[in-house]
Amino acid sequence: MVVKKKMEARKKQILAVAAKVFAEKGFQETTISEIAKAAGASDAFVYEYFSTKENLLFSIPRDHMQKLHEDLNFHLKLVRGAVNKLHATLYMQLLYYSENPDFTAVLLLILKNNRKFIDTDAHKEIRDYLKIVDRCISEGVESGEINADIDPYYLRATLIGSLEHIVINWLLRGKPENLMDAFEPMFEVCLKLIQKKPEAPGCPLLCQKMST
């Protein structure tokens, strides 16, 4: 058990170091030797855990997405209302990105457009996270909080896409500002899109004429 824990700790260390190096240099320009050196290990030691550089890259998001997924499931139990749950979900996602910029850079700048990544276990964790967003939207449609005329798929794409657009700009600009300052203005715009519009009251005189 002690040996297993030590191996897991070393694996997590390699993943953290790899995320930092990949975020700084990009995937193509990074070598296993550079990652091993930064982790205080040999190339052979890294290869004991990860068969290829690509395998190492694809392994980075899994623990992060599991952690985000678990945190969300715990906190959403304490939140009432679909829109409030959606607010909490997106807020926690943005906060996690803000607190883990190396992982975020790997995910959004390197892995996002990698076709092979779609078939990995780590990508499954991302899909599981998106199911949480889908549940919030479905709950909102059923309760009348969210406009049922909007296609849920495109609504989710708009919400996640808006958030990721802000984060990608934050990364590309060198993280000059507090990322969380952008959240409430972004969500206010999204709120105007998703909330069901109250029906305008009918004219009493017109209603009376129509009934006669």
Z-matrix of the N, CA and C atoms (Angstrom, degrees):
N
C 1 1.460
C 2 1.533 1 111.19
N 3 1.339 2 116.53 1 -41.35
C 4 1.462 3 120.87 2 179.80
C 5 1.525 4 110.13 3 -64.65
N 6 1.342 5 115.11 4 -42.72
C 7 1.471 6 119.84 5 179.60
C 8 1.524 7 110.59 6 -63.39
N 9 1.331 8 116.64 7 -41.76
C 10 1.461 9 120.98 8 179.70
C 11 1.523 10 111.37 9 -62.86
N 12 1.336 11 116.66 10 -42.56
C 13 1.468 12 120.48 11 178.85
C 14 1.524 13 110.80 12 -63.89
N 15 1.327 14 115.97 13 -39.06
C 16 1.459 15 119.96 14 179.74
C 17 1.534 16 110.35 15 -65.91
N 18 1.326 17 115.52 16 -40.48
C 19 1.468 18 119.46 17 178.95
C 20 1.527 19 110.96 18 -65.23
N 21 1.330 20 116.88 19 -40.16
C 22 1.460 21 120.68 20 178.04
C 23 1.522 22 110.85 21 -64.31
N 24 1.321 23 116.04 22 -39.50
C 25 1.464 24 120.46 23 179.00
C 26 1.523 25 110.76 24 -64.37
N 27 1.334 26 116.66 25 -41.54
C 28 1.459 27 120.39 26 179.08
C 29 1.531 28 110.92 27 -66.69
N 30 1.333 29 115.14 28 -38.29
C 31 1.464 30 119.30 29 178.95
C 32 1.523 31 110.40 30 -63.60
N 33 1.329 32 116.91 31 -44.15
C 34 1.464 33 120.61 32 178.70
C 35 1.521 34 111.24 33 -64.05
N 36 1.350 35 115.75 34 -35.71
C 37 1.465 36 119.39 35 177.84
C 38 1.530 37 110.34 36 -63.69
N 39 1.326 38 116.31 37 -44.57
C 40 1.461 39 120.34 38 179.01
C 41 1.524 40 110.35 39 -61.46
N 42 1.332 41 117.55 40 -43.10
C 43 1.460 42 121.62 41 179.80
C 44 1.527 43 111.32 42 -62.35
N 45 1.335 44 116.24 43 -42.04
C 46 1.469 45 120.11 44 179.93
C 47 1.524 46 111.10 45 -65.22
N 48 1.326 47 116.09 46 -43.25
C 49 1.464 48 120.63 47 179.19
C 50 1.527 49 110.07 48 -65.85
N 51 1.332 50 116.12 49 -43.25
C 52 1.467 51 120.40 50 179.75
C 53 1.529 52 110.90 51 -60.95
N 54 1.330 53 116.78 52 -42.01
C 55 1.468 54 120.08 53 178.65
C 56 1.523 55 110.55 54 -59.58
N 57 1.311 56 116.36 55 -42.00
C 58 1.475 57 120.77 56 -179.33
C 59 1.529 58 111.18 57 -64.91
N 60 1.340 59 115.79 58 -45.28
C 61 1.468 60 119.29 59 -178.48
C 62 1.530 61 110.93 60 -68.90
N 63 1.327 62 116.95 61 -44.09
C 64 1.467 63 120.07 62 177.82
C 65 1.532 64 110.90 63 -60.63
N 66 1.339 65 116.85 64 -41.21
C 67 1.463 66 120.84 65 -179.30
C 68 1.520 67 111.18 66 -64.04
N 69 1.318 68 116.90 67 -35.36
C 70 1.468 69 121.13 68 -177.84
C 71 1.528 70 112.68 69 -80.03
N 72 1.347 71 116.36 70 -40.37
C 73 1.464 72 119.79 71 -170.87
C 74 1.530 73 114.09 72 -110.63
N 75 1.321 74 117.34 73 -16.36
C 76 1.455 75 120.11 74 -173.96
C 77 1.519 76 110.67 75 88.75
N 78 1.314 77 115.95 76 164.21
C 79 1.468 78 120.15 77 -175.49
C 80 1.524 79 112.22 78 -70.03
N 81 1.326 80 117.53 79 -48.33
C 82 1.459 81 121.35 80 -174.74
C 83 1.521 82 112.53 81 -63.18
N 84 1.321 83 116.66 82 -37.05
C 85 1.464 84 120.44 83 -175.05
C 86 1.534 85 113.46 84 -84.00
N 87 1.306 86 117.40 85 -8.64
C 88 1.470 87 121.36 86 -177.44
C 89 1.516 88 110.54 87 -93.05
N 90 1.325 89 117.00 88 141.95
C 91 1.460 90 121.81 89 175.99
C 92 1.527 91 109.80 90 -116.22
N 93 1.325 92 115.23 91 157.38
C 94 1.456 93 120.39 92 176.08
C 95 1.528 94 110.15 93 -60.68
N 96 1.311 95 116.95 94 -35.62
C 97 1.469 96 121.17 95 -179.98
C 98 1.526 97 111.19 96 -61.19
N 99 1.332 98 116.63 97 -40.43
C 100 1.467 99 120.44 98 178.64
C 101 1.530 100 110.63 99 -65.11
N 102 1.323 101 116.04 100 -41.79
C 103 1.464 102 119.88 101 179.54
C 104 1.523 103 110.00 102 -66.00
N 105 1.332 104 116.43 103 -44.21
C 106 1.466 105 120.58 104 179.72
C 107 1.528 106 110.88 105 -60.81
N 108 1.319 107 116.36 106 -44.32
C 109 1.462 108 120.43 107 -179.89
C 110 1.523 109 111.03 108 -62.71
N 111 1.326 110 117.04 109 -43.37
C 112 1.472 111 121.26 110 179.77
C 113 1.524 112 111.09 111 -65.74
N 114 1.336 113 116.68 112 -29.02
C 115 1.465 114 120.83 113 179.77
C 116 1.523 115 112.47 114 -88.59
N 117 1.341 116 116.84 115 -2.37
C 118 1.469 117 120.45 116 -178.59
C 119 1.512 118 112.16 117 69.78
N 120 1.342 119 115.51 118 35.50
C 121 1.461 120 120.45 119 -177.96
C 122 1.525 121 109.57 120 -134.59
N 123 1.317 122 115.95 121 175.38
C 124 1.460 123 121.55 122 177.72
C 125 1.529 124 109.96 123 -94.07
N 126 1.322 125 115.31 124 163.25
C 127 1.467 126 119.10 125 176.22
C 128 1.526 127 110.23 126 -58.78
N 129 1.326 128 115.98 127 -42.06
C 130 1.465 129 120.69 128 -178.02
C 131 1.523 130 110.87 129 -61.19
N 132 1.332 131 116.44 130 -36.13
C 133 1.469 132 120.38 131 -179.85
C 134 1.523 133 110.38 132 -65.34
N 135 1.314 134 117.17 133 -41.85
C 136 1.466 135 120.96 134 178.53
C 137 1.525 136 109.91 135 -64.04
N 138 1.333 137 116.34 136 -41.95
C 139 1.466 138 120.45 137 -178.73
C 140 1.527 139 112.16 138 -68.14
N 141 1.322 140 117.95 139 -18.42
C 142 1.463 141 120.05 140 175.02
C 143 1.529 142 110.93 141 -64.82
N 144 1.327 143 116.15 142 -30.55
C 145 1.464 144 121.59 143 -177.64
C 146 1.525 145 112.27 144 -98.04
N 147 1.326 146 116.67 145 -34.10
C 148 1.459 147 120.89 146 -174.09
C 149 1.526 148 109.19 147 -132.73
N 150 1.326 149 116.16 148 123.17
C 151 1.460 150 120.78 149 -172.65
C 152 1.527 151 113.23 150 -70.56
N 153 1.345 152 116.17 151 -30.72
C 154 1.464 153 120.41 152 -179.33
C 155 1.527 154 109.19 153 -142.42
N 156 1.320 155 115.21 154 167.37
C 157 1.465 156 120.33 155 176.24
C 158 1.528 157 109.96 156 -63.60
N 159 1.311 158 116.94 157 -37.03
C 160 1.456 159 121.17 158 179.15
C 161 1.527 160 111.18 159 -66.45
N 162 1.328 161 116.07 160 -40.54
C 163 1.461 162 120.66 161 177.37
C 164 1.530 163 110.53 162 -61.52
N 165 1.314 164 116.10 163 -39.51
C 166 1.467 165 121.06 164 176.80
C 167 1.525 166 110.50 165 -63.73
N 168 1.325 167 116.84 166 -45.06
C 169 1.463 168 121.23 167 178.66
C 170 1.525 169 111.11 168 -59.31
N 171 1.337 170 116.43 169 -47.06
C 172 1.464 171 121.16 170 -176.94
C 173 1.525 172 112.46 171 -67.69
N 174 1.328 173 117.42 172 -20.05
C 175 1.470 174 121.19 173 -178.21
C 176 1.528 175 112.82 174 -82.55
N 177 1.314 176 117.46 175 -16.26
C 178 1.462 177 120.73 176 -173.72
C 179 1.529 178 113.86 177 -62.74
N 180 1.342 179 119.97 178 -45.24
C 181 1.476 180 118.33 179 -173.32
C 182 1.522 181 115.85 180 -74.10
N 183 1.324 182 118.41 181 -19.45
C 184 1.466 183 119.58 182 -167.87
C 185 1.524 184 112.97 183 -58.61
N 186 1.332 185 118.35 184 -54.28
C 187 1.468 186 120.80 185 -178.74
C 188 1.522 187 111.34 186 -62.55
N 189 1.331 188 116.34 187 -37.22
C 190 1.465 189 120.45 188 179.94
C 191 1.531 190 110.83 189 -63.23
N 192 1.322 191 116.37 190 -46.68
C 193 1.458 192 119.74 191 -178.04
C 194 1.522 193 111.37 192 -69.56
N 195 1.326 194 117.46 193 -34.05
C 196 1.459 195 120.43 194 175.34
C 197 1.517 196 110.43 195 -62.54
N 198 1.340 197 115.74 196 -43.32
C 199 1.472 198 120.50 197 -179.88
C 200 1.527 199 110.14 198 -63.80
N 201 1.317 200 117.63 199 -46.34
C 202 1.461 201 121.28 200 179.08
C 203 1.525 202 110.47 201 -61.94
N 204 1.312 203 116.49 202 -42.12
C 205 1.462 204 122.11 203 -179.89
C 206 1.529 205 110.76 204 -61.63
N 207 1.333 206 116.85 205 -46.74
C 208 1.470 207 121.57 206 -179.70
C 209 1.526 208 111.31 207 -64.17
N 210 1.340 209 116.56 208 -43.85
C 211 1.467 210 120.42 209 179.64
C 212 1.527 211 111.03 210 -61.40
N 213 1.325 212 115.79 211 -42.26
C 214 1.465 213 119.88 212 -179.61
C 215 1.522 214 111.52 213 -64.30
N 216 1.320 215 116.65 214 -47.10
C 217 1.464 216 119.63 215 179.92
C 218 1.519 217 111.83 216 -59.31
N 219 1.331 218 116.96 217 -34.98
C 220 1.468 219 120.68 218 178.91
C 221 1.525 220 110.61 219 -70.62
N 222 1.323 221 117.43 220 -49.95
C 223 1.466 222 120.89 221 -173.62
C 224 1.533 223 112.45 222 -72.15
N 225 1.323 224 117.30 223 -33.19
C 226 1.461 225 119.37 224 -177.75
C 227 1.521 226 112.31 225 -67.81
N 228 1.326 227 117.52 226 -19.81
C 229 1.464 228 120.38 227 175.27
C 230 1.527 229 111.23 228 -65.26
N 231 1.326 230 116.76 229 -21.39
C 232 1.458 231 121.71 230 -177.03
C 233 1.530 232 112.18 231 -96.84
N 234 1.339 233 117.10 232 -1.53
C 235 1.464 234 121.23 233 -174.84
C 236 1.520 235 109.69 234 -108.18
N 237 1.320 236 116.07 235 136.63
C 238 1.457 237 122.00 236 178.53
C 239 1.531 238 110.02 237 -112.29
N 240 1.312 239 115.62 238 139.08
C 241 1.462 240 120.37 239 178.70
C 242 1.520 241 111.04 240 96.68
N 243 1.337 242 116.54 241 132.80
C 244 1.462 243 121.60 242 -175.38
C 245 1.530 244 112.40 243 -64.04
N 246 1.319 245 117.10 244 -42.50
C 247 1.468 246 119.83 245 -179.31
C 248 1.527 247 110.31 246 -66.37
N 249 1.332 248 116.97 247 -39.41
C 250 1.462 249 120.19 248 176.66
C 251 1.530 250 111.13 249 -63.58
N 252 1.334 251 115.93 250 -37.90
C 253 1.469 252 119.68 251 177.86
C 254 1.526 253 110.72 252 -66.73
N 255 1.323 254 116.06 253 -39.82
C 256 1.457 255 120.14 254 177.71
C 257 1.522 256 110.53 255 -64.64
N 258 1.316 257 116.06 256 -41.33
C 259 1.468 258 121.67 257 176.45
C 260 1.525 259 110.25 258 -59.48
N 261 1.322 260 117.09 259 -47.73
C 262 1.465 261 121.23 260 -179.04
C 263 1.528 262 111.40 261 -64.54
N 264 1.332 263 116.72 262 -40.30
C 265 1.460 264 120.92 263 -178.88
C 266 1.519 265 111.69 264 -62.89
N 267 1.322 266 116.77 265 -49.49
C 268 1.455 267 120.73 266 -179.27
C 269 1.531 268 111.65 267 -68.30
N 270 1.334 269 115.74 268 -36.71
C 271 1.466 270 119.80 269 178.67
C 272 1.530 271 110.59 270 -62.59
N 273 1.335 272 116.35 271 -46.31
C 274 1.460 273 120.13 272 -178.49
C 275 1.520 274 111.63 273 -66.99
N 276 1.333 275 116.61 274 -34.42
C 277 1.457 276 119.69 275 176.21
C 278 1.527 277 110.16 276 -63.80
N 279 1.325 278 116.33 277 -47.59
C 280 1.464 279 120.04 278 -179.58
C 281 1.526 280 110.96 279 -64.75
N 282 1.321 281 117.46 280 -39.28
C 283 1.457 282 120.92 281 178.67
C 284 1.533 283 110.76 282 -63.13
N 285 1.336 284 116.15 283 -41.32
C 286 1.467 285 119.39 284 179.22
C 287 1.525 286 110.27 285 -64.27
N 288 1.330 287 117.04 286 -42.29
C 289 1.458 288 120.51 287 176.44
C 290 1.529 289 110.84 288 -59.53
N 291 1.321 290 115.62 289 -42.87
C 292 1.464 291 120.84 290 -178.42
C 293 1.529 292 111.62 291 -63.18
N 294 1.332 293 116.19 292 -38.69
C 295 1.465 294 120.80 293 -176.67
C 296 1.527 295 113.24 294 -84.30
N 297 1.330 296 116.95 295 -11.73
C 298 1.470 297 121.37 296 -178.26
C 299 1.534 298 109.67 297 -132.42
N 300 1.330 299 117.09 298 66.02
C 301 1.466 300 120.07 299 -173.36
C 302 1.532 301 114.66 300 -64.90
N 303 1.338 302 117.89 301 -32.14
C 304 1.469 303 119.01 302 179.63
C 305 1.524 304 110.94 303 -66.58
N 306 1.323 305 115.79 304 -47.86
C 307 1.467 306 119.86 305 175.80
C 308 1.520 307 110.60 306 -58.90
N 309 1.322 308 116.65 307 -42.34
C 310 1.464 309 121.55 308 -177.77
C 311 1.522 310 111.20 309 -63.47
N 312 1.326 311 116.53 310 -41.54
C 313 1.465 312 120.35 311 178.18
C 314 1.526 313 110.90 312 -63.91
N 315 1.328 314 116.82 313 -41.55
C 316 1.467 315 120.32 314 178.02
C 317 1.522 316 110.15 315 -62.70
N 318 1.330 317 116.43 316 -44.90
C 319 1.457 318 120.94 317 -176.45
C 320 1.522 319 112.58 318 -66.65
N 321 1.333 320 116.70 319 -49.52
C 322 1.470 321 120.51 320 -170.95
C 323 1.524 322 114.50 321 -91.56
N 324 1.328 323 117.69 322 -25.03
C 325 1.458 324 119.51 323 -178.14
C 326 1.522 325 113.23 324 -100.87
N 327 1.336 326 117.23 325 -23.59
C 328 1.464 327 120.10 326 -176.60
C 329 1.534 328 112.30 327 -112.64
N 330 1.334 329 116.67 328 -48.70
C 331 1.462 330 120.40 329 -172.19
C 332 1.524 331 114.52 330 -86.88
N 333 1.296 332 117.11 331 -24.70
C 334 1.466 333 120.96 332 -171.30
C 335 1.527 334 112.99 333 -53.74
N 336 1.318 335 117.27 334 -37.93
C 337 1.461 336 120.59 335 -176.28
C 338 1.526 337 112.86 336 -108.51
N 339 1.338 338 116.36 337 19.92
C 340 1.462 339 120.81 338 179.63
C 341 1.531 340 109.53 339 -92.14
N 342 1.309 341 117.73 340 115.08
C 343 1.467 342 121.25 341 -175.23
C 344 1.531 343 111.85 342 -65.03
N 345 1.317 344 117.35 343 -35.22
C 346 1.463 345 120.53 344 -178.47
C 347 1.527 346 111.65 345 -66.73
N 348 1.314 347 116.32 346 -29.38
C 349 1.463 348 120.92 347 -177.54
C 350 1.525 349 111.68 348 -63.14
N 351 1.319 350 117.11 349 -28.16
C 352 1.471 351 121.57 350 -177.48
C 353 1.527 352 111.75 351 -59.55
N 354 1.325 353 117.40 352 -28.40
C 355 1.463 354 121.24 353 -176.08
C 356 1.529 355 113.75 354 -91.44
N 357 1.315 356 118.27 355 8.15
C 358 1.468 357 121.21 356 -175.44
C 359 1.527 358 111.89 357 -94.44
N 360 1.344 359 115.32 358 163.13
C 361 1.466 360 120.85 359 176.01
C 362 1.529 361 111.08 360 -63.57
N 363 1.319 362 115.99 361 -34.35
C 364 1.465 363 119.49 362 -179.81
C 365 1.526 364 110.99 363 -63.61
N 366 1.307 365 116.83 364 -37.93
C 367 1.470 366 119.70 365 179.03
C 368 1.523 367 110.54 366 -67.88
N 369 1.324 368 116.82 367 -31.52
C 370 1.466 369 120.13 368 175.84
C 371 1.525 370 110.32 369 -61.36
N 372 1.348 371 117.10 370 -37.78
C 373 1.463 372 120.54 371 177.41
C 374 1.525 373 110.45 372 -63.01
N 375 1.318 374 116.63 373 -36.32
C 376 1.466 375 120.62 374 178.03
C 377 1.527 376 109.92 375 -66.96
N 378 1.318 377 116.74 376 -42.00
C 379 1.470 378 120.14 377 178.31
C 380 1.532 379 110.73 378 -63.92
N 381 1.335 380 116.51 379 -36.29
C 382 1.472 381 119.91 380 177.43
C 383 1.522 382 110.72 381 -65.20
N 384 1.338 383 116.33 382 -36.81
C 385 1.465 384 119.55 383 176.59
C 386 1.530 385 110.13 384 -64.67
N 387 1.317 386 117.00 385 -42.78
C 388 1.458 387 120.48 386 -179.03
C 389 1.528 388 111.80 387 -63.32
N 390 1.333 389 116.37 388 -27.96
C 391 1.465 390 119.85 389 176.71
C 392 1.530 391 111.02 390 -64.00
N 393 1.336 392 116.90 391 -30.03
C 394 1.466 393 120.42 392 176.64
C 395 1.528 394 109.66 393 -64.96
N 396 1.322 395 116.31 394 -44.28
C 397 1.466 396 120.93 395 177.19
C 398 1.526 397 109.83 396 -61.27
N 399 1.334 398 115.85 397 -43.30
C 400 1.471 399 120.01 398 179.51
C 401 1.527 400 111.41 399 -60.64
N 402 1.341 401 116.95 400 -40.34
C 403 1.468 402 120.17 401 179.73
C 404 1.522 403 111.14 402 -65.05
N 405 1.318 404 117.06 403 -39.06
C 406 1.470 405 120.60 404 177.97
C 407 1.529 406 110.02 405 -62.29
N 408 1.334 407 116.26 406 -43.13
C 409 1.460 408 120.53 407 -179.57
C 410 1.527 409 110.28 408 -65.34
N 411 1.335 410 117.24 409 -45.96
C 412 1.470 411 120.95 410 179.95
C 413 1.518 412 111.44 411 -60.76
N 414 1.332 413 115.76 412 -41.86
C 415 1.464 414 120.33 413 178.81
C 416 1.528 415 110.24 414 -63.10
N 417 1.336 416 115.98 415 -39.46
C 418 1.458 417 120.01 416 -179.93
C 419 1.513 418 113.15 417 -67.38
N 420 1.328 419 116.62 418 -37.38
C 421 1.465 420 120.78 419 177.33
C 422 1.525 421 109.88 420 -65.51
N 423 1.336 422 115.70 421 -44.12
C 424 1.464 423 120.26 422 -179.20
C 425 1.528 424 112.20 423 -65.10
N 426 1.321 425 116.97 424 -36.33
C 427 1.463 426 120.62 425 -178.04
C 428 1.525 427 112.57 426 -84.14
N 429 1.335 428 116.87 427 -11.31
C 430 1.452 429 120.31 428 -178.39
C 431 1.519 430 113.75 429 88.43
N 432 1.336 431 117.98 430 3.89
C 433 1.472 432 121.01 431 178.66
C 434 1.524 433 111.85 432 -75.96
N 435 1.324 434 116.20 433 -28.59
C 436 1.460 435 121.48 434 -175.59
C 437 1.524 436 109.45 435 -116.83
N 438 1.308 437 115.95 436 137.75
C 439 1.454 438 122.71 437 -178.02
C 440 1.529 439 111.09 438 -59.53
N 441 1.307 440 116.82 439 117.44
C 442 1.464 441 121.60 440 -177.49
C 443 1.522 442 112.59 441 -73.60
N 444 1.341 443 117.73 442 -12.08
C 445 1.458 444 120.57 443 -179.63
C 446 1.525 445 112.80 444 -77.59
N 447 1.350 446 116.86 445 -11.82
C 448 1.460 447 120.93 446 -179.31
C 449 1.526 448 109.00 447 -90.65
N 450 1.320 449 116.74 448 131.00
C 451 1.464 450 121.17 449 178.14
C 452 1.535 451 108.58 450 -63.63
N 453 1.351 452 118.71 451 123.86
C 454 1.476 453 121.56 452 -177.17
C 455 1.523 454 113.85 453 -56.60
N 456 1.342 455 116.65 454 -35.86
C 457 1.470 456 119.68 455 -179.44
C 458 1.532 457 110.78 456 -63.44
N 459 1.331 458 115.86 457 -46.55
C 460 1.460 459 119.28 458 -178.61
C 461 1.521 460 111.46 459 -72.87
N 462 1.315 461 116.54 460 -29.13
C 463 1.457 462 119.44 461 175.97
C 464 1.519 463 110.16 462 -65.63
N 465 1.340 464 116.56 463 -46.51
C 466 1.467 465 119.69 464 177.38
C 467 1.529 466 111.38 465 -62.05
N 468 1.334 467 116.04 466 -41.45
C 469 1.462 468 120.11 467 179.48
C 470 1.528 469 110.99 468 -62.49
N 471 1.329 470 116.37 469 -37.75
C 472 1.467 471 120.56 470 179.26
C 473 1.526 472 111.22 471 -67.43
N 474 1.325 473 116.39 472 -44.59
C 475 1.462 474 120.77 473 -178.91
C 476 1.530 475 111.36 474 -64.49
N 477 1.340 476 116.13 475 -52.07
C 478 1.463 477 120.56 476 -178.94
C 479 1.522 478 110.69 477 -67.18
N 480 1.329 479 116.17 478 -39.61
C 481 1.456 480 119.74 479 179.51
C 482 1.523 481 112.70 480 -63.18
N 483 1.332 482 116.85 481 -40.22
C 484 1.471 483 120.63 482 178.16
C 485 1.524 484 110.75 483 -63.19
N 486 1.324 485 115.45 484 -44.04
C 487 1.457 486 120.46 485 -179.43
C 488 1.529 487 110.36 486 -64.38
N 489 1.325 488 116.75 487 -46.04
C 490 1.467 489 119.65 488 -177.79
C 491 1.528 490 111.58 489 -67.99
N 492 1.320 491 117.32 490 -33.02
C 493 1.469 492 120.57 491 177.13
C 494 1.529 493 110.16 492 -60.34
N 495 1.319 494 116.39 493 -44.55
C 496 1.463 495 121.11 494 179.08
C 497 1.523 496 110.41 495 -63.57
N 498 1.337 497 116.24 496 -42.75
C 499 1.466 498 120.55 497 -177.78
C 500 1.528 499 111.24 498 -67.33
N 501 1.326 500 117.38 499 -42.41
C 502 1.465 501 120.52 500 -179.66
C 503 1.519 502 110.57 501 -62.41
N 504 1.324 503 117.72 502 -42.27
C 505 1.468 504 120.38 503 176.64
C 506 1.520 505 111.33 504 -63.07
N 507 1.318 506 115.77 505 -38.28
C 508 1.471 507 121.60 506 177.51
C 509 1.525 508 110.36 507 -61.42
N 510 1.315 509 117.39 508 -42.71
C 511 1.464 510 121.88 509 179.03
C 512 1.528 511 111.40 510 -68.14
N 513 1.326 512 116.43 511 -45.73
C 514 1.461 513 120.14 512 -176.55
C 515 1.522 514 112.59 513 -67.97
N 516 1.325 515 116.50 514 -27.80
C 517 1.464 516 120.61 515 179.06
C 518 1.528 517 112.48 516 -85.06
N 519 1.321 518 116.72 517 1.45
C 520 1.458 519 119.89 518 178.13
C 521 1.512 520 113.76 519 84.56
N 522 1.330 521 117.39 520 22.39
C 523 1.472 522 123.66 521 176.87
C 524 1.539 523 112.02 522 56.52
N 525 1.353 524 118.07 523 52.62
C 526 1.467 525 119.49 524 -176.21
C 527 1.521 526 114.80 525 -77.34
N 528 1.337 527 117.51 526 -18.87
C 529 1.455 528 119.19 527 -175.38
C 530 1.521 529 110.54 528 -128.33
N 531 1.335 530 115.10 529 167.68
C 532 1.460 531 120.72 530 176.44
C 533 1.521 532 108.43 531 -71.44
N 534 1.302 533 116.08 532 115.09
C 535 1.463 534 121.07 533 -176.36
C 536 1.523 535 111.80 534 -59.62
N 537 1.324 536 117.43 535 -35.36
C 538 1.456 537 120.68 536 -174.99
C 539 1.526 538 112.87 537 -68.08
N 540 1.326 539 117.27 538 -18.61
C 541 1.465 540 119.93 539 178.01
C 542 1.535 541 111.70 540 -64.33
N 543 1.327 542 115.96 541 -21.54
C 544 1.466 543 119.82 542 -177.55
C 545 1.519 544 112.68 543 -86.13
N 546 1.332 545 117.45 544 -10.59
C 547 1.453 546 118.42 545 -170.22
C 548 1.526 547 113.59 546 -67.72
N 549 1.325 548 117.93 547 -54.85
C 550 1.464 549 119.89 548 -174.07
C 551 1.531 550 112.51 549 -61.47
N 552 1.359 551 119.65 550 -44.13
C 553 1.473 552 118.59 551 176.13
C 554 1.528 553 111.97 552 -59.22
N 555 1.351 554 116.93 553 -40.18
C 556 1.460 555 120.02 554 178.97
C 557 1.526 556 111.11 555 -64.39
N 558 1.328 557 116.83 556 -43.68
C 559 1.458 558 119.68 557 -176.94
C 560 1.522 559 111.23 558 -69.88
N 561 1.327 560 117.33 559 -31.92
C 562 1.470 561 120.21 560 177.19
C 563 1.527 562 110.62 561 -62.26
N 564 1.322 563 116.13 562 -40.50
C 565 1.468 564 119.96 563 177.37
C 566 1.526 565 109.90 564 -64.66
N 567 1.337 566 116.03 565 -45.32
C 568 1.466 567 120.45 566 179.21
C 569 1.525 568 111.25 567 -62.58
N 570 1.319 569 115.98 568 -35.83
C 571 1.461 570 121.07 569 -178.44
C 572 1.521 571 110.83 570 -62.47
N 573 1.319 572 116.64 571 -39.33
C 574 1.468 573 120.38 572 178.67
C 575 1.523 574 111.08 573 -64.62
N 576 1.329 575 115.25 574 -28.00
C 577 1.456 576 119.96 575 179.26
C 578 1.524 577 111.85 576 -78.11
N 579 1.331 578 116.24 577 -42.59
C 580 1.464 579 119.38 578 -168.17
C 581 1.526 580 114.30 579 -89.61
N 582 1.327 581 117.40 580 -26.92
C 583 1.457 582 117.77 581 -174.34
C 584 1.520 583 111.93 582 -71.40
N 585 1.304 584 114.56 583 140.55
C 586 1.463 585 120.86 584 177.97
C 587 1.513 586 109.51 585 -67.57
N 588 1.325 587 116.55 586 129.80
C 589 1.460 588 120.86 587 -179.05
C 590 1.532 589 109.61 588 -75.52
N 591 1.335 590 116.70 589 132.09
C 592 1.469 591 118.20 590 176.85
C 593 1.525 592 110.54 591 -66.68
N 594 1.305 593 115.85 592 141.55
C 595 1.456 594 119.23 593 179.77
C 596 1.525 595 110.68 594 -69.65
N 597 1.333 596 114.88 595 137.08
C 598 1.462 597 119.19 596 179.40
C 599 1.527 598 109.00 597 -69.64
N 600 1.327 599 116.62 598 136.75
C 601 1.473 600 118.62 599 179.51
C 602 1.525 601 110.47 600 -63.96
N 603 1.311 602 116.17 601 137.48
C 604 1.460 603 120.40 602 179.62
C 605 1.519 604 111.40 603 -74.54
N 606 1.303 605 116.35 604 156.09
C 607 1.465 606 121.53 605 178.06
C 608 1.536 607 108.79 606 -73.51
N 609 1.329 608 118.72 607 122.51
C 610 1.463 609 121.03 608 -178.55
C 611 1.522 610 113.48 609 -57.88
N 612 1.362 611 116.39 610 -39.13
C 613 1.469 612 119.84 611 -178.46
C 614 1.522 613 111.00 612 -67.57
N 615 1.381 614 115.05 613 -40.71
C 616 1.458 615 119.71 614 179.97
C 617 1.529 616 110.90 615 -66.13
N 618 1.332 617 114.84 616 -41.69
C 619 1.470 618 119.58 617 179.17
C 620 1.526 619 110.59 618 -62.29
N 621 1.337 620 115.65 619 -37.12
C 622 1.466 621 119.90 620 -178.95
C 623 1.520 622 111.37 621 -67.63
N 624 1.351 623 116.47 622 -39.07
C 625 1.471 624 121.56 623 179.59
C 626 1.527 625 110.54 624 -66.14
N 627 1.343 626 115.34 625 -40.65
C 628 1.450 627 119.88 626 -177.50
C 629 1.527 628 112.02 627 -67.50
N 630 1.355 629 116.13 628 -28.05
C 631 1.461 630 119.71 629 -177.46
C 632 1.515 631 112.05 630 -83.09
N 633 1.344 632 117.10 631 -13.26
C 634 1.489 633 119.61 632 -177.76
C 635 1.527 634 109.80 633 -94.38
